[in-house]
Amino acid sequence: MSGDEKKPDLERAPRFLPFSLEQNPAPVPLVGQDGQNQFQDLTDSIMATFLAVLPSNYVAQINGPYYTTQFRAMAEQLARIQITSEEASLDSYIDFTRPEFLWQTVGTLVFPEADTQSEAPVIEGDVSYRTFLKRMIELLLTGATLKVQEAGVALLTTAVVTILEKVAFSRDPNTAWGFPEQFEFEINVSDCAVWTDPGTGVLITGNLGSGFAPLPITTAQNVNLVLRALKPAHTLYEYRNLFLDTVNSFEDSVSWDFNSYYYDDLRKFCTGSKEINGTKGVTLTDRFLFSDATLAFGSVCPGAILEILSGPNARVTLGGKDAATLGRYRVRDILRMPVGAESTPRAYTTSPTGLTGTATILDGGQLEDLSQDWSLADEGEILTLSAGPNAGSYRLETLLGADGGPVGFVASGSLITSVRVAPSLLRLETIQPETATNQTYRVAVDRLGVRTPQVVSMEDVSDQFYL
């Protein structure tokens, strides 16, 4: 702490202490004009009370007699003790606690394991230190959650703080984290650039800066002390200063010649659509998956570029040019469901037809309900699973079996009990910043048809061929 900051302009405590100082927090020792005035007024009040209870033959109009001089000295000591006691009682209000006693009265409650004040976080400035302790009390009462830990670290630095729970990535088959790291998390602190989107006026933080965060060593020590107070006891963390390289933008052109084969399939329209456009894009909770249950991504190939055009994961303009690291994501896989087969049957509903029941989820995005007739579904039917790792919405694509075919184009009442959902999920190579819904987007498709043969089973396609 230091006294270089201006004292806070706080509303005064209730005036049940008649001789407490107007200056709060009060200085130690009690000096200054305010302290002298209160000291003099209280001394005079004690002297007036003393003279009022003496017999009239002992009362002098001046302080000359010996007994008045003696009692004046005692009155001054009593006044000093009373003012000091009143100011000490005001230390119970955190807004009025004097800086010299702030650690003893408040800091030891927030950091009970610190043996001395030297083991407390280093916060420059009395006002900053007082605000930090008040905010820490609020976080301790909130509970040991991930957002609380992130907010606690953010109290210590102006840099961008990101906390990653390794357990959130353990289901990704391509991650190096698994069951042994389920109780670990990373704290990344980075001095990133912040700018305002000229179109929306929204403040955006992007990975365009580089360098250490302010006071890196002090911040790391403070983070260690704060997390000891805020994090769950069974978790471990790794603190990292994240460096990012800024690449100057440039314009260039490239060309190449190549040969490739294409699977010639009369069922495909091979003259080539350029891209798929949609307005119902959803970023799921793990932020690697992107979904649109109203469309099918069967014509999208791994390596295609998904561009999100609206929402928190969209492209932004910086200096008249797009920030290339935001809004563009490379597709890794095209999926029908995030997890696949499940051993537990799951309840479902559909829209707009309103079919309901409990279905068993098999491999390849196949659902089976022996008590359901899927031929009643319309084209574009959306199925919603309410629970399980595959919970979400999916577009029904193909009715399976000897009499199967596209959903909505098979005669109703065919008693078809199996259906396959459309490939409406994209797994991306990079994580998206936030979960979001109703995002406008576009994704490139293979304009010349399917590049690799696709195996289709349990589907009657005889009416799609010319004999």
Contacts in CASP RR format, 6 or more apart in sequence:
PFRMAT RR
TARGET T0000
AUTHOR 0000-0000-0000
METHOD contacts of the structure
MODEL  1
MSGDEKKPDLERAPRFLPFSLEQNPAPVPLVGQDGQNQFQDLTDSIMATF
LAVLPSNYVAQINGPYYTTQFRAMAEQLARIQITSEEASLDSYIDFTRPE
FLWQTVGTLVFPEADTQSEAPVIEGDVSYRTFLKRMIELLLTGATLKVQE
AGVALLTTAVVTILEKVAFSRDPNTAWGFPEQFEFEINVSDCAVWTDPGT
GVLITGNLGSGFAPLPITTAQNVNLVLRALKPAHTLYEYRNLFLDTVNSF
EDSVSWDFNSYYYDDLRKFCTGSKEINGTKGVTLTDRFLFSDATLAFGSV
CPGAILEILSGPNARVTLGGKDAATLGRYRVRDILRMPVGAESTPRAYTT
SPTGLTGTATILDGGQLEDLSQDWSLADEGEILTLSAGPNAGSYRLETLL
GADGGPVGFVASGSLITSVRVAPSLLRLETIQPETATNQTYRVAVDRLGV
RTPQVVSMEDVSDQFYL
1 99 0 8 1.000
1 102 0 8 1.000
1 123 0 8 1.000
1 124 0 8 1.000
1 125 0 8 1.000
1 126 0 8 1.000
1 129 0 8 1.000
2 124 0 8 1.000
2 125 0 8 1.000
2 126 0 8 1.000
3 99 0 8 1.000
3 125 0 8 1.000
3 126 0 8 1.000
4 125 0 8 1.000
5 125 0 8 1.000
5 126 0 8 1.000
5 127 0 8 1.000
5 128 0 8 1.000
6 127 0 8 1.000
7 23 0 8 1.000
7 25 0 8 1.000
7 126 0 8 1.000
7 127 0 8 1.000
8 95 0 8 1.000
8 127 0 8 1.000
8 130 0 8 1.000
10 24 0 8 1.000
10 95 0 8 1.000
10 96 0 8 1.000
12 22 0 8 1.000
12 24 0 8 1.000
13 20 0 8 1.000
13 24 0 8 1.000
13 90 0 8 1.000
13 93 0 8 1.000
13 95 0 8 1.000
13 96 0 8 1.000
17 86 0 8 1.000
17 89 0 8 1.000
17 90 0 8 1.000
19 38 0 8 1.000
19 41 0 8 1.000
19 42 0 8 1.000
19 79 0 8 1.000
19 82 0 8 1.000
19 83 0 8 1.000
19 86 0 8 1.000
20 26 0 8 1.000
20 38 0 8 1.000
20 83 0 8 1.000
20 86 0 8 1.000
20 87 0 8 1.000
20 90 0 8 1.000
21 30 0 8 1.000
21 34 0 8 1.000
21 35 0 8 1.000
21 38 0 8 1.000
21 83 0 8 1.000
21 87 0 8 1.000
22 34 0 8 1.000
23 34 0 8 1.000
23 35 0 8 1.000
24 90 0 8 1.000
24 95 0 8 1.000
24 96 0 8 1.000
25 96 0 8 1.000
25 97 0 8 1.000
25 98 0 8 1.000
25 99 0 8 1.000
26 87 0 8 1.000
26 90 0 8 1.000
26 96 0 8 1.000
26 98 0 8 1.000
27 98 0 8 1.000
28 98 0 8 1.000
28 100 0 8 1.000
28 101 0 8 1.000
30 39 0 8 1.000
30 80 0 8 1.000
30 83 0 8 1.000
30 84 0 8 1.000
30 87 0 8 1.000
35 83 0 8 1.000
38 83 0 8 1.000
39 76 0 8 1.000
39 79 0 8 1.000
39 80 0 8 1.000
39 83 0 8 1.000
42 79 0 8 1.000
42 82 0 8 1.000
42 83 0 8 1.000
43 72 0 8 1.000
43 75 0 8 1.000
43 76 0 8 1.000
43 79 0 8 1.000
46 75 0 8 1.000
46 78 0 8 1.000
46 79 0 8 1.000
47 68 0 8 1.000
47 71 0 8 1.000
47 72 0 8 1.000
47 75 0 8 1.000
50 71 0 8 1.000
50 75 0 8 1.000
51 59 0 8 1.000
51 68 0 8 1.000
58 67 0 8 1.000
60 68 0 8 1.000
62 68 0 8 1.000
63 69 0 8 1.000
63 72 0 8 1.000
87 98 0 8 1.000
90 96 0 8 1.000
90 97 0 8 1.000
91 97 0 8 1.000
91 98 0 8 1.000
91 101 0 8 1.000
91 105 0 8 1.000
92 105 0 8 1.000
94 106 0 8 1.000
94 130 0 8 1.000
94 133 0 8 1.000
94 134 0 8 1.000
95 130 0 8 1.000
97 105 0 8 1.000
97 106 0 8 1.000
97 130 0 8 1.000
99 126 0 8 1.000
99 129 0 8 1.000
99 130 0 8 1.000
102 126 0 8 1.000
102 129 0 8 1.000
102 130 0 8 1.000
102 133 0 8 1.000
103 117 0 8 1.000
103 120 0 8 1.000
106 133 0 8 1.000
106 137 0 8 1.000
107 114 0 8 1.000
107 120 0 8 1.000
107 133 0 8 1.000
108 114 0 8 1.000
109 137 0 8 1.000
110 133 0 8 1.000
110 136 0 8 1.000
110 137 0 8 1.000
110 140 0 8 1.000
110 229 0 8 1.000
111 119 0 8 1.000
111 120 0 8 1.000
111 121 0 8 1.000
111 225 0 8 1.000
111 228 0 8 1.000
111 229 0 8 1.000
113 228 0 8 1.000
114 120 0 8 1.000
114 225 0 8 1.000
119 225 0 8 1.000
120 225 0 8 1.000
121 132 0 8 1.000
121 156 0 8 1.000
121 221 0 8 1.000
121 222 0 8 1.000
121 225 0 8 1.000
121 226 0 8 1.000
122 218 0 8 1.000
122 221 0 8 1.000
122 222 0 8 1.000
123 129 0 8 1.000
123 132 0 8 1.000
123 156 0 8 1.000
123 222 0 8 1.000
132 155 0 8 1.000
135 151 0 8 1.000
135 152 0 8 1.000
135 155 0 8 1.000
136 152 0 8 1.000
136 155 0 8 1.000
136 226 0 8 1.000
136 229 0 8 1.000
139 148 0 8 1.000
139 151 0 8 1.000
139 152 0 8 1.000
139 230 0 8 1.000
140 229 0 8 1.000
140 230 0 8 1.000
142 148 0 8 1.000
144 230 0 8 1.000
144 231 0 8 1.000
144 232 0 8 1.000
146 163 0 8 1.000
146 165 0 8 1.000
146 185 0 8 1.000
148 230 0 8 1.000
149 163 0 8 1.000
149 227 0 8 1.000
149 230 0 8 1.000
149 231 0 8 1.000
150 161 0 8 1.000
150 162 0 8 1.000
150 163 0 8 1.000
152 226 0 8 1.000
152 230 0 8 1.000
153 161 0 8 1.000
153 163 0 8 1.000
153 187 0 8 1.000
153 189 0 8 1.000
153 223 0 8 1.000
153 226 0 8 1.000
153 227 0 8 1.000
154 161 0 8 1.000
155 226 0 8 1.000
156 219 0 8 1.000
156 222 0 8 1.000
156 223 0 8 1.000
156 226 0 8 1.000
157 189 0 8 1.000
157 213 0 8 1.000
157 214 0 8 1.000
157 215 0 8 1.000
157 219 0 8 1.000
158 213 0 8 1.000
158 214 0 8 1.000
159 189 0 8 1.000
159 190 0 8 1.000
159 191 0 8 1.000
159 192 0 8 1.000
159 213 0 8 1.000
159 214 0 8 1.000
159 219 0 8 1.000
160 189 0 8 1.000
160 190 0 8 1.000
160 191 0 8 1.000
160 192 0 8 1.000
160 194 0 8 1.000
160 205 0 8 1.000
160 206 0 8 1.000
161 187 0 8 1.000
161 188 0 8 1.000
161 189 0 8 1.000
162 187 0 8 1.000
162 188 0 8 1.000
162 190 0 8 1.000
162 242 0 8 1.000
163 185 0 8 1.000
163 186 0 8 1.000
163 187 0 8 1.000
163 188 0 8 1.000
164 185 0 8 1.000
164 186 0 8 1.000
164 188 0 8 1.000
165 185 0 8 1.000
166 177 0 8 1.000
166 178 0 8 1.000
166 181 0 8 1.000
166 182 0 8 1.000
166 184 0 8 1.000
166 185 0 8 1.000
166 186 0 8 1.000
167 177 0 8 1.000
167 181 0 8 1.000
167 182 0 8 1.000
167 183 0 8 1.000
168 286 0 8 1.000
169 175 0 8 1.000
169 177 0 8 1.000
169 286 0 8 1.000
170 177 0 8 1.000
170 178 0 8 1.000
170 179 0 8 1.000
170 181 0 8 1.000
170 182 0 8 1.000
171 286 0 8 1.000
171 339 0 8 1.000
172 286 0 8 1.000
172 288 0 8 1.000
177 184 0 8 1.000
183 234 0 8 1.000
183 235 0 8 1.000
183 236 0 8 1.000
184 235 0 8 1.000
184 236 0 8 1.000
184 237 0 8 1.000
184 238 0 8 1.000
185 235 0 8 1.000
185 236 0 8 1.000
185 237 0 8 1.000
185 238 0 8 1.000
186 237 0 8 1.000
186 238 0 8 1.000
186 240 0 8 1.000
187 223 0 8 1.000
187 227 0 8 1.000
187 237 0 8 1.000
187 238 0 8 1.000
187 239 0 8 1.000
187 240 0 8 1.000
188 240 0 8 1.000
188 242 0 8 1.000
189 213 0 8 1.000
189 216 0 8 1.000
189 219 0 8 1.000
189 223 0 8 1.000
189 239 0 8 1.000
189 240 0 8 1.000
189 241 0 8 1.000
189 242 0 8 1.000
190 207 0 8 1.000
190 209 0 8 1.000
190 211 0 8 1.000
190 213 0 8 1.000
190 241 0 8 1.000
190 242 0 8 1.000
190 243 0 8 1.000
190 244 0 8 1.000
191 209 0 8 1.000
191 210 0 8 1.000
191 211 0 8 1.000
191 212 0 8 1.000
191 213 0 8 1.000
191 214 0 8 1.000
192 205 0 8 1.000
192 206 0 8 1.000
192 207 0 8 1.000
192 208 0 8 1.000
192 209 0 8 1.000
192 244 0 8 1.000
193 205 0 8 1.000
193 206 0 8 1.000
193 208 0 8 1.000
193 209 0 8 1.000
194 203 0 8 1.000
194 204 0 8 1.000
194 205 0 8 1.000
194 206 0 8 1.000
195 203 0 8 1.000
195 204 0 8 1.000
195 206 0 8 1.000
195 316 0 8 1.000
195 318 0 8 1.000
196 202 0 8 1.000
196 203 0 8 1.000
196 204 0 8 1.000
197 204 0 8 1.000
197 316 0 8 1.000
197 317 0 8 1.000
198 317 0 8 1.000
199 317 0 8 1.000
204 316 0 8 1.000
204 326 0 8 1.000
206 323 0 8 1.000
206 325 0 8 1.000
206 326 0 8 1.000
207 244 0 8 1.000
207 325 0 8 1.000
208 244 0 8 1.000
208 246 0 8 1.000
208 318 0 8 1.000
208 323 0 8 1.000
208 325 0 8 1.000
209 244 0 8 1.000
209 246 0 8 1.000
210 243 0 8 1.000
210 244 0 8 1.000
210 245 0 8 1.000
210 246 0 8 1.000
211 243 0 8 1.000
211 244 0 8 1.000
212 241 0 8 1.000
213 219 0 8 1.000
213 241 0 8 1.000
216 241 0 8 1.000
220 239 0 8 1.000
220 241 0 8 1.000
223 239 0 8 1.000
224 239 0 8 1.000
227 237 0 8 1.000
231 237 0 8 1.000
249 321 0 8 1.000
249 324 0 8 1.000
260 451 0 8 1.000
261 451 0 8 1.000
262 270 0 8 1.000
262 448 0 8 1.000
262 449 0 8 1.000
262 450 0 8 1.000
262 451 0 8 1.000
263 449 0 8 1.000
263 450 0 8 1.000
263 451 0 8 1.000
263 452 0 8 1.000
263 453 0 8 1.000
263 454 0 8 1.000
264 270 0 8 1.000
265 449 0 8 1.000
265 450 0 8 1.000
266 464 0 8 1.000
266 465 0 8 1.000
266 466 0 8 1.000
267 461 0 8 1.000
267 464 0 8 1.000
268 449 0 8 1.000
268 450 0 8 1.000
270 448 0 8 1.000
270 449 0 8 1.000
272 445 0 8 1.000
272 447 0 8 1.000
272 448 0 8 1.000
272 449 0 8 1.000
273 299 0 8 1.000
273 445 0 8 1.000
273 447 0 8 1.000
274 444 0 8 1.000
274 445 0 8 1.000
274 447 0 8 1.000
275 442 0 8 1.000
275 443 0 8 1.000
275 444 0 8 1.000
275 445 0 8 1.000
276 295 0 8 1.000
276 297 0 8 1.000
276 299 0 8 1.000
276 300 0 8 1.000
276 442 0 8 1.000
276 443 0 8 1.000
276 445 0 8 1.000
277 440 0 8 1.000
277 441 0 8 1.000
277 442 0 8 1.000
278 292 0 8 1.000
278 294 0 8 1.000
278 295 0 8 1.000
278 440 0 8 1.000
278 441 0 8 1.000
278 442 0 8 1.000
279 438 0 8 1.000
279 439 0 8 1.000
279 440 0 8 1.000
279 441 0 8 1.000
280 292 0 8 1.000
280 293 0 8 1.000
280 294 0 8 1.000
280 295 0 8 1.000
280 437 0 8 1.000
280 438 0 8 1.000
280 439 0 8 1.000
281 290 0 8 1.000
281 291 0 8 1.000
281 292 0 8 1.000
281 437 0 8 1.000
281 438 0 8 1.000
281 439 0 8 1.000
281 440 0 8 1.000
281 441 0 8 1.000
282 290 0 8 1.000
282 291 0 8 1.000
282 292 0 8 1.000
282 293 0 8 1.000
282 436 0 8 1.000
282 437 0 8 1.000
282 438 0 8 1.000
282 439 0 8 1.000
283 289 0 8 1.000
283 290 0 8 1.000
283 313 0 8 1.000
283 432 0 8 1.000
283 434 0 8 1.000
283 435 0 8 1.000
283 436 0 8 1.000
283 437 0 8 1.000
283 439 0 8 1.000
284 290 0 8 1.000
284 291 0 8 1.000
284 338 0 8 1.000
284 435 0 8 1.000
285 435 0 8 1.000
287 431 0 8 1.000
287 432 0 8 1.000
287 433 0 8 1.000
287 434 0 8 1.000
287 435 0 8 1.000
288 427 0 8 1.000
288 428 0 8 1.000
288 431 0 8 1.000
288 432 0 8 1.000
289 335 0 8 1.000
289 338 0 8 1.000
289 425 0 8 1.000
289 426 0 8 1.000
289 427 0 8 1.000
289 428 0 8 1.000
290 306 0 8 1.000
290 329 0 8 1.000
290 425 0 8 1.000
290 426 0 8 1.000
290 428 0 8 1.000
290 432 0 8 1.000
290 441 0 8 1.000
291 393 0 8 1.000
291 424 0 8 1.000
291 425 0 8 1.000
291 426 0 8 1.000
292 424 0 8 1.000
292 441 0 8 1.000
293 382 0 8 1.000
293 392 0 8 1.000
293 393 0 8 1.000
293 394 0 8 1.000
293 395 0 8 1.000
293 424 0 8 1.000
294 380 0 8 1.000
294 382 0 8 1.000
294 395 0 8 1.000
294 424 0 8 1.000
295 395 0 8 1.000
295 422 0 8 1.000
295 424 0 8 1.000
296 395 0 8 1.000
296 397 0 8 1.000
296 422 0 8 1.000
296 423 0 8 1.000
296 424 0 8 1.000
297 334 0 8 1.000
297 422 0 8 1.000
297 423 0 8 1.000
297 424 0 8 1.000
297 425 0 8 1.000
297 426 0 8 1.000
297 443 0 8 1.000
298 334 0 8 1.000
298 422 0 8 1.000
298 423 0 8 1.000
299 445 0 8 1.000
299 446 0 8 1.000
299 449 0 8 1.000
299 450 0 8 1.000
300 331 0 8 1.000
300 334 0 8 1.000
300 426 0 8 1.000
300 443 0 8 1.000
300 444 0 8 1.000
300 445 0 8 1.000
300 446 0 8 1.000
301 331 0 8 1.000
301 334 0 8 1.000
301 445 0 8 1.000
301 446 0 8 1.000
301 451 0 8 1.000
302 331 0 8 1.000
302 332 0 8 1.000
302 333 0 8 1.000
302 334 0 8 1.000
303 330 0 8 1.000
303 331 0 8 1.000
303 332 0 8 1.000
304 330 0 8 1.000
304 331 0 8 1.000
304 443 0 8 1.000
304 444 0 8 1.000
304 445 0 8 1.000
305 328 0 8 1.000
305 329 0 8 1.000
305 330 0 8 1.000
305 331 0 8 1.000
305 443 0 8 1.000
305 444 0 8 1.000
306 328 0 8 1.000
306 329 0 8 1.000
306 330 0 8 1.000
306 331 0 8 1.000
306 426 0 8 1.000
306 428 0 8 1.000
306 441 0 8 1.000
306 442 0 8 1.000
306 443 0 8 1.000
307 315 0 8 1.000
307 327 0 8 1.000
307 328 0 8 1.000
307 329 0 8 1.000
307 441 0 8 1.000
307 442 0 8 1.000
307 443 0 8 1.000
308 314 0 8 1.000
308 315 0 8 1.000
308 327 0 8 1.000
308 329 0 8 1.000
308 432 0 8 1.000
308 439 0 8 1.000
308 440 0 8 1.000
308 441 0 8 1.000
309 315 0 8 1.000
309 439 0 8 1.000
309 440 0 8 1.000
309 441 0 8 1.000
309 442 0 8 1.000
310 439 0 8 1.000
310 440 0 8 1.000
311 436 0 8 1.000
311 439 0 8 1.000
311 440 0 8 1.000
312 433 0 8 1.000
312 434 0 8 1.000
312 436 0 8 1.000
313 326 0 8 1.000
313 327 0 8 1.000
313 432 0 8 1.000
313 433 0 8 1.000
313 434 0 8 1.000
313 436 0 8 1.000
313 439 0 8 1.000
314 326 0 8 1.000
314 327 0 8 1.000
314 439 0 8 1.000
314 440 0 8 1.000
315 322 0 8 1.000
315 323 0 8 1.000
315 326 0 8 1.000
315 327 0 8 1.000
315 328 0 8 1.000
316 322 0 8 1.000
316 323 0 8 1.000
316 326 0 8 1.000
316 327 0 8 1.000
317 323 0 8 1.000
326 433 0 8 1.000
329 428 0 8 1.000
329 429 0 8 1.000
329 430 0 8 1.000
329 432 0 8 1.000
330 428 0 8 1.000
330 429 0 8 1.000
330 430 0 8 1.000
331 426 0 8 1.000
331 427 0 8 1.000
331 428 0 8 1.000
331 429 0 8 1.000
331 443 0 8 1.000
332 427 0 8 1.000
332 428 0 8 1.000
332 429 0 8 1.000
333 426 0 8 1.000
333 427 0 8 1.000
334 423 0 8 1.000
334 425 0 8 1.000
334 426 0 8 1.000
334 427 0 8 1.000
335 423 0 8 1.000
335 425 0 8 1.000
335 426 0 8 1.000
335 427 0 8 1.000
336 364 0 8 1.000
336 365 0 8 1.000
336 394 0 8 1.000
336 420 0 8 1.000
336 421 0 8 1.000
336 422 0 8 1.000
336 423 0 8 1.000
336 424 0 8 1.000
336 425 0 8 1.000
337 361 0 8 1.000
337 364 0 8 1.000
337 365 0 8 1.000
337 390 0 8 1.000
337 394 0 8 1.000
337 421 0 8 1.000
337 425 0 8 1.000
338 389 0 8 1.000
338 390 0 8 1.000
338 425 0 8 1.000
339 389 0 8 1.000
339 390 0 8 1.000
340 361 0 8 1.000
340 363 0 8 1.000
340 364 0 8 1.000
340 365 0 8 1.000
340 390 0 8 1.000
341 361 0 8 1.000
341 362 0 8 1.000
341 363 0 8 1.000
341 364 0 8 1.000
342 360 0 8 1.000
342 361 0 8 1.000
342 388 0 8 1.000
342 389 0 8 1.000
342 390 0 8 1.000
344 388 0 8 1.000
345 358 0 8 1.000
345 359 0 8 1.000
345 360 0 8 1.000
346 358 0 8 1.000
346 359 0 8 1.000
346 361 0 8 1.000
346 385 0 8 1.000
346 386 0 8 1.000
346 387 0 8 1.000
346 388 0 8 1.000
346 390 0 8 1.000
346 391 0 8 1.000
347 356 0 8 1.000
347 357 0 8 1.000
347 358 0 8 1.000
347 385 0 8 1.000
347 386 0 8 1.000
347 387 0 8 1.000
348 355 0 8 1.000
348 356 0 8 1.000
348 357 0 8 1.000
348 358 0 8 1.000
348 359 0 8 1.000
348 367 0 8 1.000
348 383 0 8 1.000
348 384 0 8 1.000
348 385 0 8 1.000
348 386 0 8 1.000
349 355 0 8 1.000
349 356 0 8 1.000
349 357 0 8 1.000
349 383 0 8 1.000
349 384 0 8 1.000
349 386 0 8 1.000
350 356 0 8 1.000
350 377 0 8 1.000
350 381 0 8 1.000
350 382 0 8 1.000
350 383 0 8 1.000
350 384 0 8 1.000
350 396 0 8 1.000
351 381 0 8 1.000
351 382 0 8 1.000
351 384 0 8 1.000
352 378 0 8 1.000
352 381 0 8 1.000
353 376 0 8 1.000
353 377 0 8 1.000
353 378 0 8 1.000
353 381 0 8 1.000
355 372 0 8 1.000
355 374 0 8 1.000
355 376 0 8 1.000
355 377 0 8 1.000
355 381 0 8 1.000
357 369 0 8 1.000
357 371 0 8 1.000
357 372 0 8 1.000
358 369 0 8 1.000
359 367 0 8 1.000
359 368 0 8 1.000
359 369 0 8 1.000
359 372 0 8 1.000
360 367 0 8 1.000
360 368 0 8 1.000
360 369 0 8 1.000
361 367 0 8 1.000
361 385 0 8 1.000
361 390 0 8 1.000
362 368 0 8 1.000
364 420 0 8 1.000
365 420 0 8 1.000
365 421 0 8 1.000
366 400 0 8 1.000
366 418 0 8 1.000
366 419 0 8 1.000
366 420 0 8 1.000
367 383 0 8 1.000
367 418 0 8 1.000
367 419 0 8 1.000
367 420 0 8 1.000
367 421 0 8 1.000
368 417 0 8 1.000
368 418 0 8 1.000
369 417 0 8 1.000
370 417 0 8 1.000
371 417 0 8 1.000
372 417 0 8 1.000
373 412 0 8 1.000
373 413 0 8 1.000
373 414 0 8 1.000
373 415 0 8 1.000
373 416 0 8 1.000
373 417 0 8 1.000
374 396 0 8 1.000
374 399 0 8 1.000
374 407 0 8 1.000
374 416 0 8 1.000
374 417 0 8 1.000
374 418 0 8 1.000
374 419 0 8 1.000
375 399 0 8 1.000
375 408 0 8 1.000
375 410 0 8 1.000
375 411 0 8 1.000
375 412 0 8 1.000
375 413 0 8 1.000
375 414 0 8 1.000
375 415 0 8 1.000
375 416 0 8 1.000
376 412 0 8 1.000
376 413 0 8 1.000
377 396 0 8 1.000
377 399 0 8 1.000
377 407 0 8 1.000
377 408 0 8 1.000
377 419 0 8 1.000
378 407 0 8 1.000
378 408 0 8 1.000
379 406 0 8 1.000
379 407 0 8 1.000
379 408 0 8 1.000
379 409 0 8 1.000
380 395 0 8 1.000
380 396 0 8 1.000
380 407 0 8 1.000
380 408 0 8 1.000
381 395 0 8 1.000
381 396 0 8 1.000
381 407 0 8 1.000
381 408 0 8 1.000
382 393 0 8 1.000
382 394 0 8 1.000
382 395 0 8 1.000
382 396 0 8 1.000
383 393 0 8 1.000
383 394 0 8 1.000
383 395 0 8 1.000
383 396 0 8 1.000
383 421 0 8 1.000
384 392 0 8 1.000
384 393 0 8 1.000
384 394 0 8 1.000
385 391 0 8 1.000
385 392 0 8 1.000
385 393 0 8 1.000
385 394 0 8 1.000
394 421 0 8 1.000
394 422 0 8 1.000
394 424 0 8 1.000
395 421 0 8 1.000
395 422 0 8 1.000
395 424 0 8 1.000
396 407 0 8 1.000
396 419 0 8 1.000
396 420 0 8 1.000
396 421 0 8 1.000
396 422 0 8 1.000
397 406 0 8 1.000
397 407 0 8 1.000
397 419 0 8 1.000
397 420 0 8 1.000
397 421 0 8 1.000
397 422 0 8 1.000
397 423 0 8 1.000
398 404 0 8 1.000
398 405 0 8 1.000
398 406 0 8 1.000
398 407 0 8 1.000
398 419 0 8 1.000
398 420 0 8 1.000
398 459 0 8 1.000
399 405 0 8 1.000
399 406 0 8 1.000
399 407 0 8 1.000
399 410 0 8 1.000
399 414 0 8 1.000
399 416 0 8 1.000
399 418 0 8 1.000
399 419 0 8 1.000
400 416 0 8 1.000
400 418 0 8 1.000
400 419 0 8 1.000
400 420 0 8 1.000
400 458 0 8 1.000
400 459 0 8 1.000
401 416 0 8 1.000
401 418 0 8 1.000
401 458 0 8 1.000
401 459 0 8 1.000
401 460 0 8 1.000
402 460 0 8 1.000
403 410 0 8 1.000
403 414 0 8 1.000
403 416 0 8 1.000
403 460 0 8 1.000
404 410 0 8 1.000
404 414 0 8 1.000
404 416 0 8 1.000
404 458 0 8 1.000
404 459 0 8 1.000
404 460 0 8 1.000
405 459 0 8 1.000
405 460 0 8 1.000
407 419 0 8 1.000
410 416 0 8 1.000
418 458 0 8 1.000
426 443 0 8 1.000
END
